[in-house]
Amino acid sequence: MTELLIAFLVMVLVGVLLAVLAAWLGTRALQKRNRVSPDVATPAPTAWLSAPGPGPRLHRRLRRAVAVARAACAAAPAAGHLADLAAELEREAVALDTHLVIAARIRGRQGRSQMAPLAQKVLQVEQVASQLSLLAAQAQAPLIGRGQSSALDDLSRQLDLLEQARHEVAAVETAAGVRRVSPYADPTRTDLGKASPGQTMPGA
């Protein structure tokens, strides 16, 4: 009886520890997700992940802007100067996020007066992130010099050559008396889709 009681208590203790561990890991994951910068802890509460109000909304806009800048630079590793600019933008966004949290704690007209200029700075962060994304996309684009053809031009030229080769093969087959099973496979046929005299087209 004593052994069963001990075993039961051990199971309950393990269950409690697992629940506490799961709760701690979940809270930690939410806190990391709520960061403006993945590398810097934020003073913003985790409720700001979905809470209404100007402070939480501006906080989420900062998070998205930094994510856009990071993704753009990751997609263009050759443009090292863009990574430096993105890191500087991230530091500015982290500092701005701290000011947002402080301003959100101030009620009334004074709080609104402090939030308005912060909203303008958040907009500037978003604009810079958008510019970084555009520059990163341009850095990835292939350079085409004067007189050089693009990939689409090369592809079109290859398709034209294949079509020409099909016509040459069809001409050789016709001269040799070889007839294809399906007339639609013969590129030299121009009378496809036309009804012969006395013949009615399907659906007519």
Buried (B, 14 or more C-beta within 10 A) or exposed (E): EEEEEEEEEEEEEEEEEEEEEEEEEEEEEEBEEBBBBEEBEBEBBBEBBEBEEBBBBBBBBBBEBBBBBBBBBEBBEEBEEBBEBBBEBBEBBBEBBBBBBEBBEEEEEEBEEBBEEBBEBBEEBBEBBBBBBEBBEEBEEEEEEEEEEEEEEEEEEEEEEEEEEBEEEBEEBEEEEEEEEEEEEBBEEEEEEEEEEEEEEEEE
